[in-house]
Amino acid sequence: MNFTNTEHAIRIGLLPDVERGKVKRVGNAAIEGARQALISKMKREDAEAVAKRIEHIKLEEEDNFMELFVSELYFQKYL
């Protein structure tokens, strides 16, 4: 999100409509998270606990997913 325009991201629904001052650009947070997991046992345990709570959802098996997905491709209601 470092190069994303906050206003545009909110307008199309990528970000929730929050107070603009609460949005903070952090650059490559994935690299920082990986670094922390490698050097900190507690951070690694935190990441493992989060991973255990993740539920895999097959979107192609959800009712009307494709119709909803395609209907949102052009962002018409946001423009």
PDB file of N, CA, C and O in Angstrom, chain B, residues numbered from 101:
ATOM      1  N   MET B 101       0.815  -1.199   0.000  1.00  0.00           N
ATOM      2  CA  MET B 101       0.000   0.000   0.000  1.00  0.00           C
ATOM      3  C   MET B 101       0.857   1.261   0.000  1.00  0.00           C
ATOM      4  O   MET B 101       0.317   2.362   0.101  1.00  0.00           O
ATOM      5  N   ASN B 102       2.148   1.135  -0.108  1.00  0.00           N
ATOM      6  CA  ASN B 102       3.023   2.295  -0.014  1.00  0.00           C
ATOM      7  C   ASN B 102       2.776   3.310  -1.125  1.00  0.00           C
ATOM      8  O   ASN B 102       2.945   4.510  -0.909  1.00  0.00           O
ATOM      9  N   PHE B 103       2.378   2.847  -2.312  1.00  0.00           N
ATOM     10  CA  PHE B 103       2.183   3.756  -3.439  1.00  0.00           C
ATOM     11  C   PHE B 103       0.714   3.893  -3.815  1.00  0.00           C
ATOM     12  O   PHE B 103       0.395   4.461  -4.860  1.00  0.00           O
ATOM     13  N   THR B 104      -0.167   3.391  -2.996  1.00  0.00           N
ATOM     14  CA  THR B 104      -1.601   3.447  -3.269  1.00  0.00           C
ATOM     15  C   THR B 104      -2.163   4.801  -2.843  1.00  0.00           C
ATOM     16  O   THR B 104      -1.830   5.310  -1.772  1.00  0.00           O
ATOM     17  N   ASN B 105      -2.998   5.367  -3.667  1.00  0.00           N
ATOM     18  CA  ASN B 105      -3.684   6.607  -3.328  1.00  0.00           C
ATOM     19  C   ASN B 105      -4.794   6.267  -2.338  1.00  0.00           C
ATOM     20  O   ASN B 105      -5.734   5.555  -2.689  1.00  0.00           O
ATOM     21  N   THR B 106      -4.700   6.761  -1.119  1.00  0.00           N
ATOM     22  CA  THR B 106      -5.647   6.429  -0.058  1.00  0.00           C
ATOM     23  C   THR B 106      -7.076   6.778  -0.434  1.00  0.00           C
ATOM     24  O   THR B 106      -7.987   5.979  -0.215  1.00  0.00           O
ATOM     25  N   GLU B 107      -7.282   7.957  -0.996  1.00  0.00           N
ATOM     26  CA  GLU B 107      -8.637   8.373  -1.375  1.00  0.00           C
ATOM     27  C   GLU B 107      -9.242   7.422  -2.401  1.00  0.00           C
ATOM     28  O   GLU B 107     -10.404   7.032  -2.284  1.00  0.00           O
ATOM     29  N   HIS B 108      -8.456   7.052  -3.401  1.00  0.00           N
ATOM     30  CA  HIS B 108      -8.957   6.147  -4.432  1.00  0.00           C
ATOM     31  C   HIS B 108      -9.235   4.762  -3.851  1.00  0.00           C
ATOM     32  O   HIS B 108     -10.239   4.135  -4.187  1.00  0.00           O
ATOM     33  N   ALA B 109      -8.350   4.290  -2.986  1.00  0.00           N
ATOM     34  CA  ALA B 109      -8.530   2.967  -2.383  1.00  0.00           C
ATOM     35  C   ALA B 109      -9.802   2.915  -1.540  1.00  0.00           C
ATOM     36  O   ALA B 109     -10.494   1.897  -1.528  1.00  0.00           O
ATOM     37  N   ILE B 110     -10.111   3.985  -0.848  1.00  0.00           N
ATOM     38  CA  ILE B 110     -11.340   4.047  -0.052  1.00  0.00           C
ATOM     39  C   ILE B 110     -12.553   4.131  -0.974  1.00  0.00           C
ATOM     40  O   ILE B 110     -13.568   3.479  -0.730  1.00  0.00           O
ATOM     41  N   ARG B 111     -12.449   4.927  -2.026  1.00  0.00           N
ATOM     42  CA  ARG B 111     -13.585   5.115  -2.923  1.00  0.00           C
ATOM     43  C   ARG B 111     -14.005   3.820  -3.608  1.00  0.00           C
ATOM     44  O   ARG B 111     -15.197   3.603  -3.826  1.00  0.00           O
ATOM     45  N   ILE B 112     -13.038   2.944  -3.957  1.00  0.00           N
ATOM     46  CA  ILE B 112     -13.400   1.697  -4.630  1.00  0.00           C
ATOM     47  C   ILE B 112     -13.627   0.550  -3.652  1.00  0.00           C
ATOM     48  O   ILE B 112     -13.938  -0.564  -4.073  1.00  0.00           O
ATOM     49  N   GLY B 113     -13.474   0.806  -2.351  1.00  0.00           N
ATOM     50  CA  GLY B 113     -13.749  -0.228  -1.363  1.00  0.00           C
ATOM     51  C   GLY B 113     -12.563  -1.095  -0.989  1.00  0.00           C
ATOM     52  O   GLY B 113     -12.726  -2.057  -0.239  1.00  0.00           O
ATOM     53  N   LEU B 114     -11.371  -0.783  -1.488  1.00  0.00           N
ATOM     54  CA  LEU B 114     -10.181  -1.546  -1.118  1.00  0.00           C
ATOM     55  C   LEU B 114      -9.857  -1.348   0.360  1.00  0.00           C
ATOM     56  O   LEU B 114      -9.423  -2.275   1.043  1.00  0.00           O
ATOM     57  N   LEU B 115     -10.078  -0.116   0.843  1.00  0.00           N
ATOM     58  CA  LEU B 115      -9.920   0.206   2.263  1.00  0.00           C
ATOM     59  C   LEU B 115     -11.273   0.660   2.802  1.00  0.00           C
ATOM     60  O   LEU B 115     -12.086   1.200   2.053  1.00  0.00           O
ATOM     61  N   PRO B 116     -11.521   0.444   4.094  1.00  0.00           N
ATOM     62  CA  PRO B 116     -12.769   0.949   4.673  1.00  0.00           C
ATOM     63  C   PRO B 116     -12.742   2.472   4.755  1.00  0.00           C
ATOM     64  O   PRO B 116     -11.673   3.082   4.729  1.00  0.00           O
ATOM     65  N   ASP B 117     -13.909   3.078   4.853  1.00  0.00           N
ATOM     66  CA  ASP B 117     -14.006   4.537   4.921  1.00  0.00           C
ATOM     67  C   ASP B 117     -13.676   4.988   6.342  1.00  0.00           C
ATOM     68  O   ASP B 117     -14.561   5.179   7.177  1.00  0.00           O
ATOM     69  N   VAL B 118     -12.377   5.150   6.590  1.00  0.00           N
ATOM     70  CA  VAL B 118     -11.897   5.532   7.920  1.00  0.00           C
ATOM     71  C   VAL B 118     -11.329   6.948   7.865  1.00  0.00           C
ATOM     72  O   VAL B 118     -11.134   7.519   6.792  1.00  0.00           O
ATOM     73  N   GLU B 119     -11.074   7.487   9.031  1.00  0.00           N
ATOM     74  CA  GLU B 119     -10.425   8.788   9.138  1.00  0.00           C
ATOM     75  C   GLU B 119      -9.070   8.711   8.436  1.00  0.00           C
ATOM     76  O   GLU B 119      -8.269   7.822   8.723  1.00  0.00           O
ATOM     77  N   ARG B 120      -8.820   9.632   7.527  1.00  0.00           N
ATOM     78  CA  ARG B 120      -7.619   9.556   6.686  1.00  0.00           C
ATOM     79  C   ARG B 120      -6.328   9.552   7.499  1.00  0.00           C
ATOM     80  O   ARG B 120      -5.334   8.970   7.063  1.00  0.00           O
ATOM     81  N   GLY B 121      -6.319  10.180   8.651  1.00  0.00           N
ATOM     82  CA  GLY B 121      -5.130  10.206   9.494  1.00  0.00           C
ATOM     83  C   GLY B 121      -4.781   8.860  10.096  1.00  0.00           C
ATOM     84  O   GLY B 121      -3.669   8.668  10.590  1.00  0.00           O
ATOM     85  N   LYS B 122      -5.721   7.926  10.059  1.00  0.00           N
ATOM     86  CA  LYS B 122      -5.467   6.588  10.602  1.00  0.00           C
ATOM     87  C   LYS B 122      -4.767   5.673   9.601  1.00  0.00           C
ATOM     88  O   LYS B 122      -4.287   4.601   9.970  1.00  0.00           O
ATOM     89  N   VAL B 123      -4.707   6.088   8.344  1.00  0.00           N
ATOM     90  CA  VAL B 123      -4.066   5.271   7.314  1.00  0.00           C
ATOM     91  C   VAL B 123      -2.573   5.566   7.331  1.00  0.00           C
ATOM     92  O   VAL B 123      -2.154   6.712   7.169  1.00  0.00           O
ATOM     93  N   LYS B 124      -1.777   4.520   7.531  1.00  0.00           N
ATOM     94  CA  LYS B 124      -0.329   4.682   7.585  1.00  0.00           C
ATOM     95  C   LYS B 124       0.317   3.783   6.538  1.00  0.00           C
ATOM     96  O   LYS B 124       0.032   2.587   6.474  1.00  0.00           O
ATOM     97  N   ARG B 125       1.167   4.351   5.741  1.00  0.00           N
ATOM     98  CA  ARG B 125       1.893   3.585   4.721  1.00  0.00           C
ATOM     99  C   ARG B 125       3.114   2.951   5.374  1.00  0.00           C
ATOM    100  O   ARG B 125       3.880   3.625   6.063  1.00  0.00           O
ATOM    101  N   VAL B 126       3.290   1.659   5.153  1.00  0.00           N
ATOM    102  CA  VAL B 126       4.363   0.959   5.859  1.00  0.00           C
ATOM    103  C   VAL B 126       5.398   0.330   4.936  1.00  0.00           C
ATOM    104  O   VAL B 126       6.321  -0.328   5.417  1.00  0.00           O
ATOM    105  N   GLY B 127       5.275   0.508   3.649  1.00  0.00           N
ATOM    106  CA  GLY B 127       6.250  -0.084   2.743  1.00  0.00           C
ATOM    107  C   GLY B 127       6.060  -1.588   2.666  1.00  0.00           C
ATOM    108  O   GLY B 127       4.928  -2.071   2.634  1.00  0.00           O
ATOM    109  N   ASN B 128       7.153  -2.329   2.637  1.00  0.00           N
ATOM    110  CA  ASN B 128       7.076  -3.780   2.477  1.00  0.00           C
ATOM    111  C   ASN B 128       6.956  -4.446   3.847  1.00  0.00           C
ATOM    112  O   ASN B 128       7.951  -4.890   4.421  1.00  0.00           O
ATOM    113  N   ALA B 129       5.733  -4.509   4.361  1.00  0.00           N
ATOM    114  CA  ALA B 129       5.486  -5.089   5.685  1.00  0.00           C
ATOM    115  C   ALA B 129       5.719  -6.597   5.692  1.00  0.00           C
ATOM    116  O   ALA B 129       6.023  -7.164   6.741  1.00  0.00           O
ATOM    117  N   ALA B 130       5.583  -7.253   4.546  1.00  0.00           N
ATOM    118  CA  ALA B 130       5.795  -8.702   4.479  1.00  0.00           C
ATOM    119  C   ALA B 130       7.242  -9.048   4.822  1.00  0.00           C
ATOM    120  O   ALA B 130       7.496 -10.009   5.547  1.00  0.00           O
ATOM    121  N   ILE B 131       8.178  -8.277   4.309  1.00  0.00           N
ATOM    122  CA  ILE B 131       9.589  -8.534   4.609  1.00  0.00           C
ATOM    123  C   ILE B 131       9.861  -8.301   6.093  1.00  0.00           C
ATOM    124  O   ILE B 131      10.569  -9.086   6.724  1.00  0.00           O
ATOM    125  N   GLU B 132       9.309  -7.239   6.647  1.00  0.00           N
ATOM    126  CA  GLU B 132       9.508  -6.957   8.074  1.00  0.00           C
ATOM    127  C   GLU B 132       8.904  -8.063   8.935  1.00  0.00           C
ATOM    128  O   GLU B 132       9.514  -8.483   9.919  1.00  0.00           O
ATOM    129  N   GLY B 133       7.716  -8.537   8.576  1.00  0.00           N
ATOM    130  CA  GLY B 133       7.086  -9.624   9.332  1.00  0.00           C
ATOM    131  C   GLY B 133       7.908 -10.902   9.267  1.00  0.00           C
ATOM    132  O   GLY B 133       8.058 -11.598  10.271  1.00  0.00           O
ATOM    133  N   ALA B 134       8.436 -11.211   8.099  1.00  0.00           N
ATOM    134  CA  ALA B 134       9.284 -12.395   7.941  1.00  0.00           C
ATOM    135  C   ALA B 134      10.554 -12.263   8.777  1.00  0.00           C
ATOM    136  O   ALA B 134      10.991 -13.224   9.411  1.00  0.00           O
ATOM    137  N   ARG B 135      11.141 -11.070   8.773  1.00  0.00           N
ATOM    138  CA  ARG B 135      12.363 -10.828   9.564  1.00  0.00           C
ATOM    139  C   ARG B 135      12.082 -11.044  11.045  1.00  0.00           C
ATOM    140  O   ARG B 135      12.858 -11.692  11.746  1.00  0.00           O
ATOM    141  N   GLN B 136      10.956 -10.490  11.517  1.00  0.00           N
ATOM    142  CA  GLN B 136      10.609 -10.642  12.932  1.00  0.00           C
ATOM    143  C   GLN B 136      10.366 -12.104  13.294  1.00  0.00           C
ATOM    144  O   GLN B 136      10.770 -12.557  14.365  1.00  0.00           O
ATOM    145  N   ALA B 137       9.709 -12.837  12.403  1.00  0.00           N
ATOM    146  CA  ALA B 137       9.446 -14.257  12.667  1.00  0.00           C
ATOM    147  C   ALA B 137      10.744 -15.061  12.737  1.00  0.00           C
ATOM    148  O   ALA B 137      10.831 -16.048  13.466  1.00  0.00           O
ATOM    149  N   LEU B 138      11.747 -14.632  11.975  1.00  0.00           N
ATOM    150  CA  LEU B 138      13.026 -15.336  11.981  1.00  0.00           C
ATOM    151  C   LEU B 138      13.861 -15.043  13.224  1.00  0.00           C
ATOM    152  O   LEU B 138      14.590 -15.917  13.693  1.00  0.00           O
ATOM    153  N   ILE B 139      13.768 -13.825  13.765  1.00  0.00           N
ATOM    154  CA  ILE B 139      14.656 -13.468  14.875  1.00  0.00           C
ATOM    155  C   ILE B 139      13.970 -13.495  16.238  1.00  0.00           C
ATOM    156  O   ILE B 139      14.642 -13.375  17.262  1.00  0.00           O
ATOM    157  N   SER B 140      12.647 -13.650  16.273  1.00  0.00           N
ATOM    158  CA  SER B 140      11.941 -13.612  17.548  1.00  0.00           C
ATOM    159  C   SER B 140      11.061 -14.849  17.711  1.00  0.00           C
ATOM    160  O   SER B 140      10.151 -15.086  16.916  1.00  0.00           O
ATOM    161  N   LYS B 141      11.343 -15.632  18.750  1.00  0.00           N
ATOM    162  CA  LYS B 141      10.541 -16.832  19.005  1.00  0.00           C
ATOM    163  C   LYS B 141       9.088 -16.445  19.302  1.00  0.00           C
ATOM    164  O   LYS B 141       8.166 -17.131  18.861  1.00  0.00           O
ATOM    165  N   MET B 142       8.876 -15.353  20.046  1.00  0.00           N
ATOM    166  CA  MET B 142       7.520 -14.936  20.390  1.00  0.00           C
ATOM    167  C   MET B 142       6.744 -14.508  19.132  1.00  0.00           C
ATOM    168  O   MET B 142       5.579 -14.870  18.972  1.00  0.00           O
ATOM    169  N   LYS B 143       7.388 -13.742  18.244  1.00  0.00           N
ATOM    170  CA  LYS B 143       6.721 -13.327  17.006  1.00  0.00           C
ATOM    171  C   LYS B 143       6.397 -14.531  16.133  1.00  0.00           C
ATOM    172  O   LYS B 143       5.339 -14.580  15.504  1.00  0.00           O
ATOM    173  N   ARG B 144       7.307 -15.504  16.092  1.00  0.00           N
ATOM    174  CA  ARG B 144       7.076 -16.719  15.313  1.00  0.00           C
ATOM    175  C   ARG B 144       5.889 -17.497  15.882  1.00  0.00           C
ATOM    176  O   ARG B 144       5.054 -17.997  15.129  1.00  0.00           O
ATOM    177  N   GLU B 145       5.815 -17.597  17.204  1.00  0.00           N
ATOM    178  CA  GLU B 145       4.686 -18.275  17.843  1.00  0.00           C
ATOM    179  C   GLU B 145       3.373 -17.537  17.575  1.00  0.00           C
ATOM    180  O   GLU B 145       2.337 -18.166  17.358  1.00  0.00           O
ATOM    181  N   ASP B 146       3.420 -16.201  17.590  1.00  0.00           N
ATOM    182  CA  ASP B 146       2.231 -15.404  17.253  1.00  0.00           C
ATOM    183  C   ASP B 146       1.768 -15.715  15.834  1.00  0.00           C
ATOM    184  O   ASP B 146       0.578 -15.920  15.595  1.00  0.00           O
ATOM    185  N   ALA B 147       2.712 -15.749  14.895  1.00  0.00           N
ATOM    186  CA  ALA B 147       2.373 -16.024  13.497  1.00  0.00           C
ATOM    187  C   ALA B 147       1.798 -17.436  13.341  1.00  0.00           C
ATOM    188  O   ALA B 147       0.850 -17.640  12.582  1.00  0.00           O
ATOM    189  N   GLU B 148       2.361 -18.396  14.048  1.00  0.00           N
ATOM    190  CA  GLU B 148       1.851 -19.770  13.977  1.00  0.00           C
ATOM    191  C   GLU B 148       0.440 -19.861  14.549  1.00  0.00           C
ATOM    192  O   GLU B 148      -0.391 -20.603  14.025  1.00  0.00           O
ATOM    193  N   ALA B 149       0.158 -19.116  15.616  1.00  0.00           N
ATOM    194  CA  ALA B 149      -1.183 -19.116  16.209  1.00  0.00           C
ATOM    195  C   ALA B 149      -2.201 -18.526  15.232  1.00  0.00           C
ATOM    196  O   ALA B 149      -3.316 -19.035  15.111  1.00  0.00           O
ATOM    197  N   VAL B 150      -1.819 -17.459  14.540  1.00  0.00           N
ATOM    198  CA  VAL B 150      -2.709 -16.855  13.545  1.00  0.00           C
ATOM    199  C   VAL B 150      -2.940 -17.848  12.408  1.00  0.00           C
ATOM    200  O   VAL B 150      -4.071 -18.011  11.949  1.00  0.00           O
ATOM    201  N   ALA B 151      -1.888 -18.506  11.955  1.00  0.00           N
ATOM    202  CA  ALA B 151      -2.002 -19.456  10.847  1.00  0.00           C
ATOM    203  C   ALA B 151      -2.971 -20.592  11.182  1.00  0.00           C
ATOM    204  O   ALA B 151      -3.668 -21.086  10.296  1.00  0.00           O
ATOM    205  N   LYS B 152      -3.022 -21.001  12.422  1.00  0.00           N
ATOM    206  CA  LYS B 152      -3.931 -22.087  12.829  1.00  0.00           C
ATOM    207  C   LYS B 152      -5.398 -21.665  12.770  1.00  0.00           C
ATOM    208  O   LYS B 152      -6.281 -22.518  12.681  1.00  0.00           O
ATOM    209  N   ARG B 153      -5.665 -20.364  12.817  1.00  0.00           N
ATOM    210  CA  ARG B 153      -7.050 -19.868  12.791  1.00  0.00           C
ATOM    211  C   ARG B 153      -7.560 -19.610  11.376  1.00  0.00           C
ATOM    212  O   ARG B 153      -8.741 -19.324  11.182  1.00  0.00           O
ATOM    213  N   ILE B 154      -6.681 -19.711  10.399  1.00  0.00           N
ATOM    214  CA  ILE B 154      -7.059 -19.426   9.017  1.00  0.00           C
ATOM    215  C   ILE B 154      -7.937 -20.544   8.480  1.00  0.00           C
ATOM    216  O   ILE B 154      -7.647 -21.728   8.656  1.00  0.00           O
ATOM    217  N   GLU B 155      -9.013 -20.144   7.823  1.00  0.00           N
ATOM    218  CA  GLU B 155      -9.923 -21.106   7.208  1.00  0.00           C
ATOM    219  C   GLU B 155      -9.871 -20.917   5.696  1.00  0.00           C
ATOM    220  O   GLU B 155     -10.043 -19.805   5.196  1.00  0.00           O
ATOM    221  N   HIS B 156      -9.635 -21.998   4.979  1.00  0.00           N
ATOM    222  CA  HIS B 156      -9.575 -21.948   3.521  1.00  0.00           C
ATOM    223  C   HIS B 156     -10.997 -22.014   2.972  1.00  0.00           C
ATOM    224  O   HIS B 156     -11.751 -22.940   3.270  1.00  0.00           O
ATOM    225  N   ILE B 157     -11.344 -21.028   2.176  1.00  0.00           N
ATOM    226  CA  ILE B 157     -12.668 -20.994   1.555  1.00  0.00           C
ATOM    227  C   ILE B 157     -12.477 -21.078   0.050  1.00  0.00           C
ATOM    228  O   ILE B 157     -11.746 -20.281  -0.538  1.00  0.00           O
ATOM    229  N   LYS B 158     -13.137 -22.045  -0.565  1.00  0.00           N
ATOM    230  CA  LYS B 158     -13.070 -22.186  -2.019  1.00  0.00           C
ATOM    231  C   LYS B 158     -14.135 -21.278  -2.628  1.00  0.00           C
ATOM    232  O   LYS B 158     -15.318 -21.619  -2.651  1.00  0.00           O
ATOM    233  N   LEU B 159     -13.707 -20.134  -3.113  1.00  0.00           N
ATOM    234  CA  LEU B 159     -14.648 -19.148  -3.633  1.00  0.00           C
ATOM    235  C   LEU B 159     -15.473 -19.692  -4.789  1.00  0.00           C
ATOM    236  O   LEU B 159     -16.639 -19.331  -4.949  1.00  0.00           O
ATOM    237  N   GLU B 160     -14.866 -20.563  -5.598  1.00  0.00           N
ATOM    238  CA  GLU B 160     -15.607 -21.101  -6.740  1.00  0.00           C
ATOM    239  C   GLU B 160     -16.790 -21.969  -6.307  1.00  0.00           C
ATOM    240  O   GLU B 160     -17.675 -22.256  -7.114  1.00  0.00           O
ATOM    241  N   GLU B 161     -16.812 -22.386  -5.046  1.00  0.00           N
ATOM    242  CA  GLU B 161     -17.919 -23.196  -4.536  1.00  0.00           C
ATOM    243  C   GLU B 161     -18.986 -22.357  -3.829  1.00  0.00           C
ATOM    244  O   GLU B 161     -20.023 -22.885  -3.427  1.00  0.00           O
ATOM    245  N   GLU B 162     -18.741 -21.070  -3.677  1.00  0.00           N
ATOM    246  CA  GLU B 162     -19.708 -20.185  -3.024  1.00  0.00           C
ATOM    247  C   GLU B 162     -20.789 -19.767  -4.017  1.00  0.00           C
ATOM    248  O   GLU B 162     -20.502 -19.476  -5.178  1.00  0.00           O
ATOM    249  N   ASP B 163     -22.034 -19.740  -3.545  1.00  0.00           N
ATOM    250  CA  ASP B 163     -23.145 -19.340  -4.406  1.00  0.00           C
ATOM    251  C   ASP B 163     -22.928 -17.944  -4.969  1.00  0.00           C
ATOM    252  O   ASP B 163     -22.581 -17.016  -4.239  1.00  0.00           O
ATOM    253  N   ASN B 164     -23.131 -17.806  -6.253  1.00  0.00           N
ATOM    254  CA  ASN B 164     -23.092 -16.522  -6.961  1.00  0.00           C
ATOM    255  C   ASN B 164     -21.744 -15.804  -6.914  1.00  0.00           C
ATOM    256  O   ASN B 164     -21.678 -14.615  -7.226  1.00  0.00           O
ATOM    257  N   PHE B 165     -20.676 -16.493  -6.534  1.00  0.00           N
ATOM    258  CA  PHE B 165     -19.388 -15.802  -6.444  1.00  0.00           C
ATOM    259  C   PHE B 165     -18.987 -15.184  -7.774  1.00  0.00           C
ATOM    260  O   PHE B 165     -18.642 -14.003  -7.831  1.00  0.00           O
ATOM    261  N   MET B 166     -19.029 -15.972  -8.846  1.00  0.00           N
ATOM    262  CA  MET B 166     -18.582 -15.464 -10.138  1.00  0.00           C
ATOM    263  C   MET B 166     -19.420 -14.271 -10.590  1.00  0.00           C
ATOM    264  O   MET B 166     -18.880 -13.300 -11.120  1.00  0.00           O
ATOM    265  N   GLU B 167     -20.729 -14.336 -10.386  1.00  0.00           N
ATOM    266  CA  GLU B 167     -21.588 -13.219 -10.779  1.00  0.00           C
ATOM    267  C   GLU B 167     -21.236 -11.959  -9.991  1.00  0.00           C
ATOM    268  O   GLU B 167     -21.144 -10.870 -10.558  1.00  0.00           O
ATOM    269  N   LEU B 168     -21.042 -12.113  -8.686  1.00  0.00           N
ATOM    270  CA  LEU B 168     -20.677 -10.962  -7.853  1.00  0.00           C
ATOM    271  C   LEU B 168     -19.302 -10.419  -8.227  1.00  0.00           C
ATOM    272  O   LEU B 168     -19.104  -9.207  -8.310  1.00  0.00           O
ATOM    273  N   PHE B 169     -18.363 -11.319  -8.448  1.00  0.00           N
ATOM    274  CA  PHE B 169     -17.008 -10.923  -8.800  1.00  0.00           C
ATOM    275  C   PHE B 169     -16.996 -10.118 -10.096  1.00  0.00           C
ATOM    276  O   PHE B 169     -16.429  -9.027 -10.156  1.00  0.00           O
ATOM    277  N   VAL B 170     -17.622 -10.664 -11.121  1.00  0.00           N
ATOM    278  CA  VAL B 170     -17.641  -9.999 -12.419  1.00  0.00           C
ATOM    279  C   VAL B 170     -18.373  -8.666 -12.341  1.00  0.00           C
ATOM    280  O   VAL B 170     -17.974  -7.704 -12.997  1.00  0.00           O
ATOM    281  N   SER B 171     -19.438  -8.597 -11.549  1.00  0.00           N
ATOM    282  CA  SER B 171     -20.193  -7.346 -11.457  1.00  0.00           C
ATOM    283  C   SER B 171     -19.393  -6.226 -10.804  1.00  0.00           C
ATOM    284  O   SER B 171     -19.716  -5.053 -10.990  1.00  0.00           O
ATOM    285  N   GLU B 172     -18.359  -6.563 -10.043  1.00  0.00           N
ATOM    286  CA  GLU B 172     -17.532  -5.554  -9.368  1.00  0.00           C
ATOM    287  C   GLU B 172     -16.278  -5.171 -10.148  1.00  0.00           C
ATOM    288  O   GLU B 172     -15.552  -4.268  -9.732  1.00  0.00           O
ATOM    289  N   LEU B 173     -16.011  -5.830 -11.255  1.00  0.00           N
ATOM    290  CA  LEU B 173     -14.763  -5.600 -11.981  1.00  0.00           C
ATOM    291  C   LEU B 173     -14.587  -4.172 -12.481  1.00  0.00           C
ATOM    292  O   LEU B 173     -13.458  -3.687 -12.559  1.00  0.00           O
ATOM    293  N   TYR B 174     -15.651  -3.503 -12.813  1.00  0.00           N
ATOM    294  CA  TYR B 174     -15.518  -2.182 -13.424  1.00  0.00           C
ATOM    295  C   TYR B 174     -15.764  -1.034 -12.455  1.00  0.00           C
ATOM    296  O   TYR B 174     -15.740   0.126 -12.867  1.00  0.00           O
ATOM    297  N   PHE B 175     -15.996  -1.322 -11.192  1.00  0.00           N
ATOM    298  CA  PHE B 175     -16.142  -0.305 -10.144  1.00  0.00           C
ATOM    299  C   PHE B 175     -17.197   0.746 -10.465  1.00  0.00           C
ATOM    300  O   PHE B 175     -17.097   1.872  -9.978  1.00  0.00           O
ATOM    301  N   GLN B 176     -18.200   0.416 -11.266  1.00  0.00           N
ATOM    302  CA  GLN B 176     -19.185   1.395 -11.712  1.00  0.00           C
ATOM    303  C   GLN B 176     -19.885   2.116 -10.564  1.00  0.00           C
ATOM    304  O   GLN B 176     -20.078   3.330 -10.637  1.00  0.00           O
ATOM    305  N   LYS B 177     -20.267   1.406  -9.512  1.00  0.00           N
ATOM    306  CA  LYS B 177     -20.995   2.074  -8.445  1.00  0.00           C
ATOM    307  C   LYS B 177     -20.105   2.987  -7.608  1.00  0.00           C
ATOM    308  O   LYS B 177     -20.614   3.750  -6.787  1.00  0.00           O
ATOM    309  N   TYR B 178     -18.796   2.929  -7.794  1.00  0.00           N
ATOM    310  CA  TYR B 178     -17.872   3.761  -7.010  1.00  0.00           C
ATOM    311  C   TYR B 178     -17.434   5.015  -7.748  1.00  0.00           C
ATOM    312  O   TYR B 178     -16.846   5.916  -7.150  1.00  0.00           O
ATOM    313  N   LEU B 179     -17.714   5.077  -9.034  1.00  0.00           N
ATOM    314  CA  LEU B 179     -17.211   6.205  -9.838  1.00  0.00           C
ATOM    315  C   LEU B 179     -18.188   7.350  -9.890  1.00  0.00           C
ATOM    316  O   LEU B 179     -17.913   8.368 -10.524  1.00  0.00           O
TER     317      LEU B 179
END
